[in-house]
Amino acid sequence: MSTEKVLAFGGYRFLVTQRLLMVRERPVQIGNRAGEILAVLLEHAGEVVRKRVLMERVWSSTCVEEGTLRVHMTRLRRILGKDRSVARYVETVTGIGYRFAAPLEVQSLSLKPGAMHADQHPLLQIEEYLQKKNVMIVLDNSRRMISPWVRATALRGTCK
């Protein structure tokens, strides 16, 4: 039996190892960078995370400017803020960084024999659906999309 650390806030659940955000037991489409930003903020919930620290953790091998962080933070806020209560999740500390301010509950998800097997992962269901439509997506070994922008390659061409 294996367990997965789950961080719950509002109606959301974030599966830490998989970097998978879920609402009402359904996966929420979130890019890799926004997912990494969320993971760092949740790891330091209640604390101010400096912009520099976020950029180093999320873009460890790439030099980026603060504008790039702002773009991805805006995307994350849009994803979390569809109910117009964004401020209760992520706060901006002007000139310093960001703080995850919502109450956070740490849970664990036990994968027992007969429970959700890796082959039943929600991303695999999406992948199977797209394959039936003759579209392929590229996933890395952890079943996360390699790029925040899905690049689907059809049998007769490429679409973005």
Secondary structure, DSSP 8 states (H G I E B T S, - for coil): -EEEEEEEETTEEEETTTTEEEETTEE----HHHHHHHHHHHHTTTSEEEHHHHHHHHSTTS---HHHHHHHHHHHHHHHTTTS-GGGTEEEETTTEEEE-S--EEEEEEE-TTS--GGG-HHHHHHHHHHHTTEE--B-TTS-BSSSS--EEETTEEE-
